[in-house]
Amino acid sequence: MNDSQDQTREDYRRKGFAVQTGYGRSPVLLVVDFINGFTDPSTPLGGDFSDQLAVTGTLLAAFRGRGLPIIYTTTAYRPDLRDAGMWIKKIPSLEILRAGSAMVAVDNRVRPEPGEVVIEKKFASAFFGTNLDSHLKGRGIDTVIMAGCTTSGCIRSSAIDSMQFGFYSIVVEDAVGDRAQGPHEANLFDIEAKYGDVVPARAVLDHLEQDLHQGGLDAKARDDFQRWWAGARSSGSAALG
């Protein structure tokens, strides 16, 4: 960070921005769009997120080890792309994200384990057009911890909606990435100023360790969450988009 950025950050703080909200009592790890279409640098939408994927793997292990819920998102469209709306007019390369193709599968480096939820979305935010908000609140989740890509797109949009829906919103700065460093840094700055806490993975891991000693969620809570979610989906009463 250069002197100008430091000065801007300090000016924001003097004006009452960038207050740390911290964590609630019941977190979920939301892995946003770490799918092949974005994580393969050879695709039109791709970037090199190797470092961020490695950090996300560490977070996944910590959440799984503590029995905490994990949710993934993917972006996928029907063959005629009619469900892509105006977004595909702005970004025609989204056409590679066809439902059922390898492009919309979660990258194997952070692949879901059996029972972990993958939400299919159509637009940037994990909340827009899905029932993520009601599902999380229905299970008492109050904190959304985010990893994924891209910082300027799906992470930013999800962080804004997470805050607007009333969740403690945490963006893990070394577990999110963008195709270019400028948009990445600018959007982390803006998220921190207005929408959520931007923290390193080490801080999240330290919080989970402290929470474990204080009696946080356990494996039974995670299993209950997954059974409830599966039941809601099979009944057709909680379609995700």
N, C-alpha and C positions, 0 to 999 in steps of 0.2 A: 504494500500500500504506500503511495507517495504522499508528500506533504499536503497536497491539495485535497486528496481523499480524506486524510486525517482531519483536516480543518472542516471539511464538509460534515463528516461524521460528528465532530464535536459540536458544530453549529446545530445540527439536528437534535442532538441530545439536550442542548440548552433550551431548545424550543419544545421539548417534551416528546420527541420521537424516540423510537428504538428502546422502549422500556421492556425489560425481560419479563415475560409472563410466567415462565417456568413450566412445570409439568403438573398434570392432575394425578389421579390415583390409578387409572386403568388405561394403559397405552396399547396401541396397535401399531405395527410396522406396516406402512403403506409403500410398496415398491412400485413406482410409477413407470410403466412403459419401458422397462429394460427388456425389450423384445428385439429379435434379430434385425428387423427393419431399421432400428435405430442404433444398435450396437455393432453392426457390421459396417466398417468404414467404407466398404466398396459400394454400398447402396446410395441412392440419391438422398436419402434421409439420414444417413449414418454418420457416426463419429467414433472416435477411439475413446471408450469409457473403461478401459482395462483397470485403471487404478480405482475408479469409483465402484466397479463391480466387485473388486477384491474387498473393499471396505464394506460394501453391502453384504458380502458373504459373512464377514465377521459379525455384523448386526444380526443376520439371520440365525447364526449359530447361537448368539446370546439370547434371542427371543425364543428359539426352540428349546434351548436348555432350561429356560424358566417357564415354559408352558404358556407363553404369551401369544396372542393371535397375530397372524400375518395375512395380509391381503395384497394381491398383485393386481395391476391393471394391464390390459392390452388395448390397442386401438385396432379395430377390424371392421371391414365393410363388405356388404353383399356384392356379388359380381357386377351388377349394373351401377354400383356406386351411388344409388339414389339416396342412401342414408348418410352420405358424406356432406350434404348440404352445401352451404356457400364456402366451407373451408377448403374443399377440393378445388374450387375456382381460384382461391388464393394460393394454394400449394398443390399444384397438379401432381407432384411426386407422391402424394398420399395414395395414389392409385395402386402402389405396390402392396398396400396393406389389405389384401383380400382375405376374408374369413376362411380359415382352413389351410392357409398357406404357411410355409416356414417363416415368412416374414413377420407374422403376428404371434409366433410362439415365443415364450419367455426364453431368454438366453440361458443355455445350459449351465453357465457359470453360476447362476443364481436360481436354478430351476425350482419350481414348487415341489414340495413333498406331498405325498398322498393326504388328502383332506384339507389342504390349504386352498384358499379361495382365489380364483382369478376372475376379475370383473372385465367384461367387454364394454368399452366405451366408444363413442363416436367423435368426441371433441376433446379439447385440451384438458379440462378439469375432470378429475376422478369422480366428482360429485354431480356434474352436469348430465342430466338424462339418465342417471342411475339411482338406485335406492340406497346408496352407500350411507347417507346421513341417517336415515331411519333405522337401518340395520345396526349401525354402530351404537346409536342411542338406545335402541331396544335391548342391547346387551350391556349397557352401562359403560361403554367405552367413552372416555372423555379427552383423550390425548392422541393426536395423530402425529407419528414420527415418520418423516418422509425421506426416501431415497429414490433415485431414478433420473430420468432425463425427459425433456431438456429443461435446464434451469429457467430459461426465458419463456418456455412454453407451458408444458404440462405441469411442471413443478410449481411455477409461479401461480398458474390458474388454480391448481389444487390447494395451494397454501392460502390463497385469497378466500376460496369457498370454505375451506376448513375453518378459518377464522370467522367467516360470516355465519356459518352454521353453529358456532359456539364451542368449538373444540380448542383446547390448547394445541398450538400448531408449531411443530418443531421440524426444521429443515436441516438435515445433516450435511454440512457444507462439503465434506470430503467424500460423500456418497452420492452427490448429484453432479451432473456435468452438462456441458453444452457443446455445440459444434465449434464455437470460437470463444476465446477467453474473455473478450470484451463484454458480450451479452451475459456471460456467466457471472462475472464480477458485478456488473451493474444491477442485475436482477437479485443477486444475493443481498446487495446493499439495500435495495428497495424493499425486499421481503422483510429484512431485519428492521427497517425503519417503520414499517406500517402493518405487517400482517402476521408475523410469527418470529420465533427465536431461531437464529441461525447459529448452530453450534457444531463443534467437531464430534466425530464418532466417539472419541475417548470420553467426552463429557456425557454422552448418552449411556455408554457402558458403565461409567462410574455411577450414574443415577440408577441404572437397573440393579447394580450390585447393592447399593444402599437400600433400594426399595425391597429387594429380596430379604434383606436382614430385618426389615420393618414389617414384613408380612404382606407382600404384594400378591398379584395374581399367581395362581399355581397351575399345574397341568390339568387339574380337574376343571378349572374355569375355561381353559383353552378347549378342552374336549366338549364341554357344555356348549360353548360358542359354536364349534364346528357342527355339532349335532343339530343345534337349533337352526343354523343357516341352511344345512342340507335339507331339513324338513320343510323350511319355508320355501325353498326353491322347488322342491318336488311337488308341493301343493299348488304351485302356480300363483300363490298370493303375494310373492315378493320378487317379481321379475326384475332383473338388474339392468335392463336397458335393451 
